[in-house]
Amino acid sequence: MPVLVITGTGTEVGKTVATAAVAATALAAGRSVAVLKAAQTGVRPDEPGDVQEVARLAGPVTTAEIARYPEPLAPATAARRAGRAPVHPHRIAERAAKLATDHDLVLVEGAGGLLVRFDAEGGTLADAAALLGAPVLVVASAGLGTLNTTELTARELATRGIESAGVVIGSWPADPDLASRCNLADLPEVSGAPLLGALPAGAGALAPAAFRSAAPHWLAPRLGGAWDADAFRLREAP
């Protein structure tokens, strides 16, 4: 997978930390990695954004942003309010393809969910993934409500003919409730894609060295790690 698009089922589901885990695992395997943030919102020009956080946790990755807007809104809305040019899907695809010529793996991190609008014409991360012909990794929450948002995301990918790489749980609680434990079996069912990992809650607060050492153990072999979905389900089964 020279390009992997990473989306969430919504905001605050652990997408950036999951991106860092995929990057750290690839780096540990000796691969060169670039991380592209299509549109960074809610961050001032002098503040670190998501790609800087990925680099802090994962290590020496090439970082790139296409646009940055100050207000924490959907990219199209943030661009309009800031009086700045929006990011069109073709720009995302072109930048990712260029990075792919010099890197073994390019991770394209979206903003919020799959259909968050980037421009006034309704362009989305899904459009960029389709232009790239790239698979999409879905980062989902663990608990109640995640089945609906995950299935909606999966259905949209299928409708557009975009490959779903799988689902990663962005924050697995230390004391999971019944819904979270049942979702380990139900998420692959509703998404039609494999469960490819579960990041422990608070993973982003680990020291970088500890994060890099642990990341491969949170992700399945398809993402370069050693995490075993069946064993994890058995251990956490209700």
DRENDO-492495 format. One record per residue: residue number from 1; x, y, z of N, C-alpha, C, CB in turn. Coordinates in Angstrom, 3 decimals. Glycine has a CB too. Example, Ala and Ser with C-alpha at 12.3 -4.5 7.8 and 13.67 -1.06 7.14 Angstrom:
BEGIN
nr,n.X,n.Y,n.Z,ca.X,ca.Y,ca.Z,c.X,c.Y,c.Z,cb.X,cb.Y,cb.Z
1,13.190,-5.690,7.800,12.300,-4.500,7.800,13.200,-3.300,7.800,11.308,-4.473,9.046
2,12.850,-2.250,7.080,13.670,-1.060,7.140,12.900,0.030,7.870,14.084,-0.598,5.725
***
This chain:
BEGIN
nr,n.X,n.Y,n.Z,ca.X,ca.Y,ca.Z,c.X,c.Y,c.Z,cb.X,cb.Y,cb.Z
1,0.844,-1.184,0.000,0.000,0.000,0.000,0.886,1.243,0.000,-0.958,0.001,1.222
2,1.272,1.770,-1.173,2.105,2.977,-1.164,1.388,4.189,-0.594,2.571,3.288,-2.559
3,0.055,4.258,-0.770,-0.736,5.334,-0.168,-1.871,4.704,0.631,-1.293,6.316,-1.260
4,-2.026,5.149,1.855,-3.119,4.706,2.711,-3.826,5.939,3.235,-2.609,3.807,3.882
5,-5.113,6.043,2.974,-5.921,7.157,3.452,-6.525,6.759,4.795,-7.037,7.540,2.418
6,-6.441,7.659,5.757,-6.933,7.355,7.102,-8.040,8.336,7.451,-5.782,7.420,8.154
7,-9.214,7.796,7.741,-10.352,8.611,8.127,-10.882,8.121,9.461,-11.456,8.574,7.048
8,-11.750,8.918,10.058,-12.412,8.519,11.296,-13.897,8.407,11.079,-12.116,9.508,12.417
9,-14.564,7.791,12.022,-16.024,7.750,11.965,-16.617,9.049,12.512,-16.564,6.539,12.757
10,-15.764,9.936,12.964,-16.160,11.240,13.486,-14.933,11.913,14.077,-17.292,11.107,14.551
11,-15.146,12.980,14.799,-14.037,13.667,15.439,-13.689,13.001,16.765,-14.375,15.145,15.657
12,-12.448,13.206,17.195,-11.979,12.742,18.505,-12.109,11.226,18.680,-12.753,13.445,19.603
13,-11.829,10.472,17.634,-11.871,9.005,17.752,-10.466,8.399,17.796,-12.657,8.401,16.578
14,-9.430,9.250,17.753,-8.069,8.736,17.821,-7.376,8.612,16.488,-8.075,7.427,18.470
15,-7.847,9.367,15.502,-7.314,9.236,14.143,-5.834,9.598,14.058,-8.104,10.112,13.193
16,-5.427,10.688,14.710,-4.035,11.119,14.624,-3.101,10.142,15.327,-3.876,12.511,15.222
17,-3.523,9.644,16.478,-2.690,8.672,17.198,-2.612,7.364,16.409,-3.253,8.412,18.625
18,-3.708,6.964,15.783,-3.681,5.774,14.939,-2.748,5.976,13.751,-5.093,5.430,14.451
19,-2.779,7.161,13.157,-1.852,7.472,12.065,-0.414,7.357,12.544,-2.118,8.886,11.508
20,-0.145,7.868,13.741,1.207,7.775,14.308,1.612,6.329,14.542,1.291,8.555,15.621
21,0.679,5.493,14.983,0.992,4.080,15.218,1.327,3.368,13.909,-0.186,3.377,15.914
22,0.565,3.644,12.851,0.864,3.042,11.547,2.232,3.516,11.056,-0.239,3.396,10.510
23,2.503,4.805,11.233,3.786,5.355,10.810,4.939,4.744,11.596,3.790,6.870,10.970
24,4.791,4.642,12.917,5.853,4.085,13.763,6.137,2.633,13.404,5.469,4.191,15.245
25,5.090,1.884,13.113,5.252,0.476,12.750,5.980,0.336,11.425,3.892,-0.219,12.676
26,5.639,1.191,10.467,6.325,1.161,9.173,7.788,1.572,9.310,5.617,2.080,8.173
27,8.054,2.578,10.115,9.436,3.011,10.332,10.257,1.897,10.975,9.473,4.273,11.211
28,9.646,1.192,11.929,10.350,0.097,12.599,10.719,-1.012,11.625,9.496,-0.470,13.726
29,9.949,-1.126,10.547,10.229,-2.136,9.525,11.200,-1.631,8.465,8.939,-2.578,8.864
30,11.716,-0.410,8.664,12.696,0.130,7.734,12.115,0.840,6.539,13.558,-0.945,7.264
31,10.820,1.173,6.582,10.188,1.850,5.452,10.255,3.368,5.638,8.721,1.390,5.295
32,10.368,4.083,4.540,10.298,5.541,4.592,8.834,5.958,4.541,11.105,6.190,3.423
33,8.478,6.953,5.355,7.069,7.315,5.540,6.885,8.820,5.389,6.562,6.850,6.925
34,5.831,9.213,4.685,5.382,10.601,4.627,3.957,10.666,5.167,5.459,11.165,3.167
35,3.666,11.735,5.890,2.321,11.933,6.441,1.789,13.257,5.912,2.331,11.916,8.017
36,0.649,13.183,5.236,0.033,14.363,4.624,-1.276,14.677,5.333,-0.208,14.143,3.103
37,-1.386,15.882,5.852,-2.645,16.376,6.417,-3.296,17.247,5.355,-2.417,17.179,7.763
38,-4.444,16.800,4.883,-5.095,17.514,3.779,-5.485,18.932,4.170,-6.328,16.753,3.315
39,-6.079,19.092,5.346,-6.453,20.422,5.819,-6.430,20.401,7.335,-7.858,20.853,5.281
40,-5.602,21.255,7.913,-5.506,21.359,9.359,-6.374,22.524,9.816,-4.030,21.545,9.815
41,-7.305,22.256,10.704,-8.171,23.322,11.201,-8.005,23.473,12.711,-9.647,23.036,10.845
42,-8.349,24.657,13.192,-8.333,24.900,14.620,-6.955,25.066,15.222,-9.015,23.807,15.300
43,-5.975,25.408,14.406,-4.596,25.547,14.886,-4.003,26.828,14.312,-3.727,24.306,14.486
44,-3.351,27.609,15.164,-2.705,28.843,14.710,-1.454,28.526,13.883,-2.336,29.734,15.918
45,-0.980,29.489,13.098,0.209,29.238,12.272,1.433,28.809,13.065,0.545,30.466,11.494
46,1.556,29.271,14.323,2.748,28.962,15.107,2.575,27.741,16.004,3.122,30.149,15.947
47,1.431,27.075,15.911,1.177,25.905,16.743,1.451,24.616,15.971,-0.267,25.918,17.255
48,1.899,23.565,16.681,2.046,22.270,15.996,0.680,21.686,15.656,2.845,21.275,16.874
49,0.593,21.084,14.492,-0.656,20.454,14.066,-0.563,18.949,14.164,-1.005,20.862,12.640
50,-1.480,18.269,13.490,-1.552,16.811,13.583,-0.309,16.128,13.034,-2.769,16.309,12.849
51,0.237,16.632,11.933,1.410,15.958,11.372,2.616,16.096,12.285,1.738,16.519,9.991
52,2.707,17.212,12.991,3.794,17.366,13.954,3.628,16.404,15.132,3.855,18.813,14.459
53,2.380,16.163,15.522,2.131,15.200,16.593,2.475,13.786,16.140,0.666,15.268,17.048
54,2.157,13.453,14.891,2.535,12.145,14.360,4.055,11.990,14.384,1.994,11.961,12.921
55,4.774,13.022,13.938,6.236,12.960,13.921,6.804,12.850,15.331,6.812,14.190,13.222
56,6.213,13.561,16.281,6.699,13.487,17.663,6.587,12.073,18.209,5.919,14.454,18.558
57,5.463,11.421,17.930,5.233,10.078,18.458,5.956,9.005,17.651,3.748,9.781,18.485
58,5.907,9.124,16.333,6.366,8.032,15.467,7.845,8.073,15.150,5.605,8.050,14.195
59,8.399,9.290,15.024,9.796,9.390,14.634,9.970,10.126,13.322,10.405,8.021,14.532
60,11.063,9.885,12.616,11.436,10.690,11.447,10.600,10.407,10.203,12.878,10.461,11.125
61,9.448,11.051,10.142,8.595,10.986,8.957,8.665,12.328,8.232,7.118,10.631,9.340
62,8.395,12.303,6.950,8.232,13.541,6.188,6.825,14.063,6.448,8.481,13.312,4.649
63,6.701,15.316,6.840,5.390,15.882,7.147,5.000,16.923,6.113,5.384,16.499,8.546
64,3.702,16.978,5.809,3.205,17.946,4.833,1.773,18.324,5.161,3.298,17.382,3.404
65,1.465,19.600,5.008,0.101,20.118,5.094,-0.207,20.835,3.780,-0.075,21.084,6.330
66,-1.442,20.741,3.353,-1.836,21.496,2.165,-2.367,22.865,2.556,-2.892,20.727,1.359
67,-3.169,22.924,3.613,-3.719,24.203,4.059,-3.964,24.136,5.561,-5.037,24.549,3.296
68,-3.970,25.315,6.169,-4.232,25.428,7.599,-5.195,26.587,7.813,-2.908,25.635,8.409
69,-6.221,26.325,8.611,-7.224,27.349,8.898,-7.373,27.487,10.421,-8.598,26.990,8.230
70,-7.599,28.705,10.922,-7.536,28.914,12.367,-8.714,28.385,13.173,-7.406,30.339,12.627
71,-9.903,28.311,12.577,-11.065,27.930,13.374,-11.311,26.417,13.319,-12.308,28.684,12.887
72,-11.735,25.822,14.443,-11.960,24.365,14.499,-13.293,23.971,13.877,-11.908,23.877,15.947
73,-13.343,24.021,12.562,-14.563,23.754,11.813,-14.242,22.797,10.669,-15.191,25.073,11.276
74,-15.277,22.349,9.982,-15.055,21.568,8.767,-14.211,22.391,7.807,-16.405,21.154,8.105
75,-13.314,21.746,7.042,-12.395,22.507,6.200,-13.064,23.509,5.260,-11.586,21.567,5.396
76,-14.163,23.125,4.627,-14.825,24.060,3.706,-15.327,25.289,4.454,-15.996,23.368,2.980
77,-15.912,25.077,5.611,-16.431,26.191,6.416,-15.290,27.044,6.945,-17.285,25.668,7.586
78,-14.231,26.389,7.437,-13.085,27.117,7.980,-12.407,27.957,6.897,-12.074,26.138,8.601
79,-12.293,27.399,5.690,-11.681,28.145,4.589,-12.531,29.356,4.218,-11.489,27.235,3.363
80,-13.851,29.159,4.141,-14.742,30.259,3.775,-14.675,31.387,4.799,-16.181,29.756,3.644
81,-14.710,31.027,6.070,-14.700,32.044,7.124,-13.351,32.762,7.201,-15.029,31.404,8.477
82,-12.287,32.064,6.832,-10.966,32.681,6.870,-10.659,33.471,5.599,-9.906,31.620,7.081
83,-11.549,33.367,4.601,-11.311,34.049,3.345,-10.134,33.477,2.579,-11.090,35.499,3.592
84,-9.925,32.171,2.735,-8.792,31.517,2.095,-9.281,30.462,1.106,-7.867,30.880,3.149
85,-8.393,30.072,0.221,-8.739,29.067,-0.774,-8.975,27.720,-0.102,-7.633,28.952,-1.837
86,-9.974,26.982,-0.542,-10.215,25.648,0.007,-9.250,24.632,-0.581,-11.655,25.213,-0.256
87,-9.299,23.447,-0.039,-8.493,22.341,-0.554,-9.403,21.441,-1.386,-7.811,21.535,0.613
88,-9.108,21.293,-2.652,-9.898,20.433,-3.521,-9.324,19.010,-3.512,-9.932,21.001,-4.964
89,-10.161,18.003,-3.697,-9.673,16.624,-3.683,-8.520,16.350,-4.637,-10.788,15.709,-4.008
90,-8.531,16.990,-5.804,-7.451,16.719,-6.755,-6.107,17.210,-6.221,-7.753,17.381,-8.106
91,-6.119,18.266,-5.395,-4.869,18.741,-4.791,-4.342,17.726,-3.783,-5.079,20.108,-4.107
92,-5.243,17.118,-3.032,-4.840,16.089,-2.079,-4.216,14.916,-2.817,-6.043,15.618,-1.236
93,-4.900,14.479,-3.879,-4.409,13.339,-4.647,-3.064,13.643,-5.296,-5.423,12.944,-5.712
94,-2.918,14.836,-5.863,-1.662,15.199,-6.521,-0.511,15.251,-5.518,-1.802,16.554,-7.231
95,-0.764,15.827,-4.347,0.305,15.931,-3.340,0.683,14.551,-2.816,-0.134,16.842,-2.168
96,-0.289,13.702,-2.570,0.002,12.351,-2.086,0.768,11.550,-3.119,-1.285,11.625,-1.718
97,0.363,11.662,-4.374,1.049,10.924,-5.440,2.490,11.387,-5.586,0.309,11.092,-6.772
98,2.720,12.673,-5.421,4.094,13.185,-5.501,4.932,12.650,-4.352,4.104,14.724,-5.489
99,4.385,12.640,-3.153,5.110,12.106,-1.997,5.408,10.619,-2.181,4.303,12.328,-0.705
100,4.502,9.919,-2.838,4.671,8.471,-3.027,5.844,8.138,-3.941,3.399,7.868,-3.597
101,6.293,9.089,-4.739,7.443,8.816,-5.608,8.736,8.720,-4.826,7.570,9.891,-6.667
102,8.751,9.270,-3.606,9.978,9.301,-2.808,9.873,8.553,-1.486,10.360,10.717,-2.537
103,8.732,7.930,-1.224,8.520,7.259,0.062,7.884,5.892,-0.157,7.634,8.121,0.990
104,8.184,4.971,0.753,7.583,3.642,0.684,6.113,3.663,1.069,8.333,2.682,1.580
105,5.745,4.589,1.947,4.367,4.666,2.430,3.992,6.118,2.635,4.185,3.865,3.742
106,2.818,6.496,2.119,2.254,7.830,2.344,0.937,7.662,3.082,2.049,8.607,0.994
107,0.818,8.303,4.227,-0.409,8.281,5.020,-1.115,9.623,4.843,-0.107,7.995,6.534
108,-2.334,9.578,4.352,-3.120,10.791,4.142,-4.183,10.856,5.228,-3.768,10.817,2.714
109,-4.027,11.784,6.150,-4.988,11.903,7.254,-6.049,12.935,6.913,-4.271,12.286,8.569
110,-7.292,12.532,7.046,-8.395,13.426,6.768,-8.724,14.334,7.936,-9.599,12.638,6.392
111,-9.884,14.951,7.865,-10.366,15.837,8.930,-11.758,15.361,9.312,-10.379,17.355,8.476
112,-11.909,14.867,10.538,-13.209,14.341,10.942,-13.534,13.067,10.193,-14.303,15.375,10.711
113,-14.739,12.984,9.648,-15.189,11.775,8.976,-14.992,11.807,7.472,-16.624,11.543,9.277
114,-15.397,10.726,6.837,-15.143,10.506,5.418,-15.786,11.566,4.522,-15.642,9.143,5.023
115,-16.969,12.050,4.889,-17.710,12.960,4.013,-17.679,14.406,4.477,-19.130,12.511,3.907
116,-16.777,14.739,5.384,-16.592,16.146,5.743,-16.161,16.904,4.492,-15.537,16.310,6.895
117,-16.763,18.059,4.265,-16.524,18.795,3.015,-15.258,19.628,3.082,-17.709,19.693,2.695
118,-14.495,19.550,1.985,-13.271,20.322,1.874,-13.449,21.585,1.035,-12.183,19.467,1.284
119,-14.452,21.600,0.172,-14.659,22.768,-0.684,-16.151,22.999,-0.906,-13.933,22.589,-2.038
120,-16.459,24.105,-1.556,-17.864,24.490,-1.760,-18.595,23.558,-2.697,-17.945,25.893,-2.295
121,-17.860,22.796,-3.494,-18.487,21.853,-4.428,-18.809,20.518,-3.760,-17.576,21.620,-5.630
122,-18.483,20.383,-2.500,-18.782,19.145,-1.784,-17.695,18.098,-1.889,-20.053,18.573,-2.286
123,-16.484,18.479,-2.292,-15.382,17.531,-2.374,-14.998,16.990,-1.004,-14.181,18.185,-3.026
124,-14.686,15.713,-0.942,-14.421,15.046,0.320,-13.148,14.211,0.253,-15.600,14.172,0.709
125,-12.777,13.667,1.404,-11.640,12.754,1.452,-11.917,11.512,0.608,-11.328,12.356,2.906
126,-13.167,11.090,0.553,-13.525,9.942,-0.277,-13.207,10.212,-1.744,-15.011,9.603,-0.112
127,-13.441,11.429,-2.198,-13.117,11.779,-3.580,-11.607,11.688,-3.820,-13.627,13.197,-3.910
128,-10.828,12.148,-2.848,-9.372,12.074,-2.988,-8.907,10.622,-3.015,-8.679,12.834,-1.841
129,-9.478,9.786,-2.156,-9.109,8.366,-2.153,-9.437,7.709,-3.482,-9.824,7.629,-1.021
130,-10.587,8.066,-4.056,-10.976,7.502,-5.351,-10.003,7.933,-6.450,-12.411,7.932,-5.714
131,-9.590,9.189,-6.424,-8.631,9.669,-7.415,-7.296,8.948,-7.302,-8.423,11.165,-7.262
132,-6.914,8.640,-6.079,-5.649,7.949,-5.837,-5.746,6.444,-6.074,-5.187,8.210,-4.422
133,-6.962,5.908,-6.038,-7.128,4.464,-6.065,-6.547,3.824,-4.819,-6.477,3.879,-7.305
134,-6.640,4.537,-3.708,-6.003,4.106,-2.462,-7.024,3.522,-1.501,-5.271,5.275,-1.800
135,-6.627,2.541,-0.704,-7.517,2.014,0.326,-7.680,2.999,1.464,-6.992,0.689,0.857
136,-8.757,2.837,2.211,-9.064,3.723,3.333,-9.108,2.912,4.618,-10.408,4.463,3.108
137,-8.346,3.343,5.603,-8.375,2.753,6.935,-9.334,3.577,7.785,-6.941,2.701,7.575
138,-10.284,2.907,8.421,-11.307,3.587,9.216,-10.951,3.471,10.694,-12.720,2.990,8.941
139,-10.817,4.601,11.356,-10.572,4.628,12.797,-11.909,4.873,13.483,-9.515,5.732,13.187
140,-12.274,3.958,14.372,-13.582,4.007,15.025,-13.426,4.079,16.536,-14.425,2.786,14.639
141,-14.463,4.555,17.188,-14.483,4.526,18.645,-14.874,3.130,19.109,-15.461,5.592,19.213
142,-14.709,2.879,20.404,-14.900,1.526,20.915,-16.328,1.227,21.340,-13.990,1.296,22.068
143,-17.023,2.215,21.868,-18.236,1.945,22.618,-19.542,2.124,21.884,-18.255,2.786,23.774
144,-20.588,2.335,22.661,-21.948,2.432,22.153,-22.056,3.514,21.089,-22.924,2.713,23.292
145,-22.684,3.194,19.956,-22.863,4.129,18.856,-21.888,3.930,17.715,-22.741,5.513,19.358
146,-20.817,3.194,17.974,-19.798,3.046,16.934,-20.250,2.166,15.776,-18.542,2.476,17.532
147,-21.159,1.231,16.017,-21.587,0.336,14.938,-22.296,1.105,13.843,-22.500,-0.760,15.479
148,-23.131,2.069,14.222,-23.860,2.846,13.231,-22.913,3.685,12.382,-24.887,3.740,13.911
149,-22.029,4.439,13.018,-21.143,5.320,12.258,-20.132,4.528,11.434,-20.413,6.270,13.199
150,-19.701,3.392,11.956,-18.760,2.562,11.193,-19.439,1.951,9.973,-18.177,1.450,12.083
151,-20.667,1.469,10.143,-21.362,0.882,9.002,-21.692,1.936,7.952,-22.637,0.184,9.461
152,-22.082,3.120,8.370,-22.355,4.184,7.402,-21.101,4.524,6.593,-22.878,5.442,8.121
153,-19.968,4.595,7.267,-18.706,4.870,6.574,-18.378,3.748,5.597,-17.558,5.047,7.587
154,-18.532,2.514,6.038,-18.226,1.361,5.187,-19.144,1.306,3.976,-18.342,0.064,5.985
155,-20.415,1.599,4.175,-21.351,1.581,3.048,-21.002,2.647,2.020,-22.782,1.784,3.541
156,-20.582,3.820,2.491,-20.207,4.881,1.554,-18.977,4.482,0.745,-19.941,6.195,2.308
157,-18.004,3.870,1.397,-16.826,3.394,0.672,-17.225,2.372,-0.384,-15.801,2.782,1.644
158,-18.086,1.432,-0.003,-18.513,0.394,-0.939,-19.286,0.986,-2.114,-19.371,-0.645,-0.221
159,-20.150,1.951,-1.834,-20.930,2.592,-2.890,-20.029,3.260,-3.922,-21.885,3.620,-2.290
160,-18.942,3.821,-3.445,-18.011,4.529,-4.325,-16.962,3.602,-4.944,-17.319,5.634,-3.556
161,-16.977,2.326,-4.576,-16.000,1.393,-5.101,-14.610,1.591,-4.544,-15.955,1.499,-6.568
162,-14.526,2.118,-3.316,-13.238,2.366,-2.663,-12.955,1.223,-1.688,-13.234,3.749,-1.921
163,-11.750,0.705,-1.733,-11.378,-0.412,-0.857,-11.270,0.058,0.592,-10.041,-1.040,-1.315
164,-11.886,-0.701,1.488,-11.696,-0.476,2.915,-10.568,-1.371,3.388,-13.004,-0.749,3.716
165,-9.494,-0.761,3.879,-8.360,-1.545,4.372,-8.731,-2.303,5.636,-7.156,-0.640,4.638
166,-9.628,-1.737,6.426,-10.031,-2.350,7.679,-10.380,-1.284,8.696,-8.931,-3.258,8.217
167,-10.596,-1.729,9.920,-11.007,-0.847,11.012,-10.010,-0.958,12.155,-12.438,-1.195,11.501
168,-9.638,0.174,12.705,-8.814,0.230,13.908,-9.600,0.963,14.984,-7.444,0.933,13.633
169,-9.619,0.415,16.179,-10.242,1.103,17.310,-9.233,2.116,17.841,-10.688,0.088,18.438
170,-9.607,3.373,17.829,-8.660,4.433,18.150,-8.335,4.587,19.606,-9.170,5.694,17.660
171,-9.195,4.096,20.509,-8.937,4.236,21.940,-9.681,3.125,22.677,-9.376,5.647,22.461
172,-8.945,2.075,23.035,-9.545,0.951,23.746,-9.432,1.192,25.244,-8.866,-0.389,23.351
173,-10.562,1.250,25.966,-10.515,1.603,27.392,-9.849,0.538,28.249,-11.911,1.850,27.904
174,-9.253,0.988,29.339,-8.611,0.055,30.266,-9.644,-0.862,30.915,-7.829,0.821,31.346
175,-10.858,-0.350,31.086,-11.944,-1.140,31.682,-13.137,-1.093,30.723,-12.341,-0.594,33.118
176,-13.109,-1.870,29.650,-14.149,-1.773,28.619,-15.511,-2.224,29.133,-13.761,-2.605,27.406
177,-16.550,-1.519,28.698,-17.904,-1.892,29.084,-18.419,-2.994,28.160,-18.844,-0.662,29.046
178,-19.644,-3.426,28.405,-20.214,-4.532,27.640,-20.306,-4.208,26.158,-21.587,-4.885,28.174
179,-20.746,-2.990,25.829,-20.881,-2.610,24.424,-19.536,-2.675,23.708,-21.472,-1.201,24.306
180,-18.501,-2.163,24.349,-17.177,-2.174,23.726,-16.707,-3.596,23.462,-16.164,-1.445,24.609
181,-16.893,-4.473,24.416,-16.437,-5.859,24.254,-17.235,-6.582,23.174,-16.551,-6.617,25.583
182,-18.535,-6.324,23.108,-19.345,-6.936,22.046,-18.981,-6.381,20.674,-20.835,-6.709,22.316
183,-18.569,-5.120,20.643,-18.236,-4.495,19.366,-17.024,-5.112,18.695,-18.000,-3.035,19.565
184,-16.185,-5.799,19.445,-15.030,-6.464,18.840,-15.475,-7.500,17.809,-14.167,-7.131,19.925
185,-16.584,-8.162,18.077,-17.130,-9.121,17.116,-18.007,-8.441,16.087,-17.921,-10.197,17.834
186,-18.689,-7.373,16.484,-19.670,-6.754,15.596,-19.065,-5.776,14.586,-20.696,-6.040,16.414
187,-17.945,-5.141,14.929,-17.368,-4.164,13.999,-16.976,-4.779,12.655,-16.154,-3.517,14.628
188,-16.303,-5.924,12.632,-16.015,-6.528,11.325,-17.283,-6.918,10.565,-15.136,-7.752,11.505
189,-18.298,-7.307,11.295,-19.549,-7.709,10.661,-20.217,-6.535,9.966,-20.496,-8.313,11.689
190,-20.340,-5.402,10.658,-21.059,-4.267,10.071,-20.230,-3.544,9.026,-21.473,-3.290,11.154
191,-18.911,-3.629,9.132,-18.053,-2.907,8.189,-17.679,-3.736,6.970,-16.799,-2.451,8.885
192,-17.822,-5.071,7.085,-17.384,-5.937,5.996,-15.880,-5.882,5.785,-18.089,-5.557,4.719
193,-15.146,-5.531,6.819,-13.692,-5.394,6.726,-13.080,-5.885,8.035,-13.274,-3.908,6.430
194,-11.827,-6.310,8.006,-11.226,-6.860,9.214,-10.928,-5.802,10.270,-9.962,-7.584,8.862
195,-10.920,-6.247,11.510,-10.456,-5.408,12.611,-8.940,-5.508,12.634,-11.088,-5.845,13.992
196,-8.272,-4.369,12.467,-6.825,-4.369,12.270,-6.047,-3.791,13.444,-6.490,-3.601,11.035
197,-6.723,-3.552,14.550,-5.975,-3.062,15.694,-6.843,-2.394,16.725,-4.931,-2.117,15.247
198,-6.249,-2.187,17.898,-6.907,-1.472,18.989,-5.825,-0.760,19.784,-7.744,-2.444,19.903
199,-5.884,0.558,19.775,-4.899,1.351,20.501,-5.398,1.582,21.922,-4.627,2.703,19.781
200,-4.555,1.375,22.916,-5.008,1.598,24.286,-5.307,3.065,24.543,-3.965,1.103,25.274
201,-6.322,3.321,25.355,-6.639,4.695,25.731,-5.407,5.343,26.346,-7.835,4.740,26.719
202,-5.155,6.580,25.964,-3.997,7.292,26.491,-2.707,7.011,25.771,-3.825,6.969,27.905
203,-2.752,6.279,24.656,-1.519,5.943,23.933,-0.764,7.191,23.500,-1.837,5.084,22.712
204,-1.490,8.233,23.137,-0.841,9.451,22.678,-0.081,10.194,23.758,-1.849,10.353,22.091
205,-0.339,9.839,25.021,0.359,10.485,26.133,1.653,9.764,26.510,-0.553,10.557,27.342
206,1.929,8.638,25.869,3.158,7.905,26.159,4.375,8.701,25.686,3.131,6.514,25.490
207,5.499,8.449,26.314,6.743,9.007,25.814,6.997,8.435,24.425,7.931,8.699,26.778
208,7.585,9.217,23.521,7.780,8.734,22.150,8.467,7.377,22.060,8.578,9.731,21.382
209,9.499,7.144,22.859,10.209,5.863,22.781,9.285,4.711,23.150,11.438,5.870,23.703
210,8.458,4.908,24.173,7.524,3.865,24.586,6.447,3.650,23.531,6.882,4.221,25.928
211,5.986,4.739,22.918,4.977,4.644,21.867,5.520,3.838,20.692,4.539,6.049,21.401
212,6.722,4.150,20.252,7.304,3.474,19.087,7.532,1.990,19.355,8.623,4.138,18.694
213,7.917,1.665,20.570,8.148,0.267,20.916,6.848,-0.526,20.943,8.842,0.168,22.263
214,5.773,0.118,21.412,4.502,-0.590,21.598,3.638,-0.621,20.345,3.727,0.046,22.715
215,3.794,0.356,19.465,2.875,0.501,18.327,2.686,-0.769,17.508,3.367,1.583,17.426
216,3.733,-1.527,17.165,3.502,-2.734,16.368,2.628,-3.777,17.055,4.813,-3.354,16.017
217,2.552,-3.714,18.372,1.729,-4.666,19.114,0.258,-4.259,19.168,2.264,-4.818,20.518
218,-0.044,-3.076,18.659,-1.429,-2.601,18.614,-2.066,-2.814,17.250,-1.488,-1.133,18.977
219,-1.282,-3.180,16.248,-1.766,-3.258,14.870,-1.550,-4.655,14.299,-1.061,-2.212,13.991
220,-2.464,-5.066,13.436,-2.436,-6.397,12.830,-1.344,-6.496,11.760,-3.806,-6.730,12.218
221,-1.006,-7.711,11.360,0.041,-7.905,10.345,-0.201,-7.151,9.048,0.172,-9.357,10.037
222,-1.442,-6.954,8.645,-1.698,-6.211,7.405,-1.170,-4.784,7.487,-3.195,-6.190,7.098
223,-1.055,-4.260,8.711,-0.493,-2.925,8.905,0.946,-3.006,9.400,-1.346,-2.123,9.894
224,1.528,-4.188,9.298,2.929,-4.360,9.667,3.174,-4.745,11.102,3.652,-3.130,9.391
225,2.111,-4.951,11.878,2.268,-5.245,13.299,2.101,-6.714,13.625,1.287,-4.449,14.094
226,1.910,-6.983,14.913,1.816,-8.368,15.392,0.548,-8.607,16.203,3.035,-8.716,16.234
227,-0.388,-7.659,16.159,-1.619,-7.761,16.954,-2.516,-8.856,16.377,-2.375,-6.397,16.986
228,-3.069,-9.677,17.262,-3.908,-10.804,16.863,-5.353,-10.500,17.244,-3.424,-12.130,17.527
229,-6.197,-10.251,16.257,-7.587,-9.881,16.518,-8.336,-10.982,17.245,-8.296,-9.551,15.219
230,-8.138,-12.235,16.845,-8.854,-13.347,17.482,-8.465,-13.484,18.951,-8.570,-14.663,16.740
231,-7.177,-13.390,19.233,-6.721,-13.509,20.605,-7.234,-12.350,21.447,-5.200,-13.569,20.656
232,-7.265,-11.168,20.868,-7.762,-9.993,21.597,-9.238,-10.146,21.914,-7.528,-8.708,20.785
233,-10.027,-10.628,20.929,-11.449,-10.835,21.163,-11.685,-11.876,22.259,-12.140,-11.266,19.870
234,-10.940,-12.965,22.218,-11.097,-13.992,23.250,-10.777,-13.460,24.625,-10.217,-15.181,22.949
235,-9.749,-12.643,24.703,-9.334,-12.105,25.992,-10.375,-11.129,26.553,-7.977,-11.409,25.859
236,-11.006,-10.364,25.655,-11.941,-9.313,26.098,-13.407,-9.742,25.993,-11.726,-8.049,25.274
237,-13.675,-10.974,25.603,-15.046,-11.427,25.336,-15.945,-11.270,26.562,-15.038,-12.888,24.886
238,-17.191,-10.857,26.338,-18.132,-10.722,27.455,-18.589,-12.084,27.967,-19.347,-9.892,27.029
***
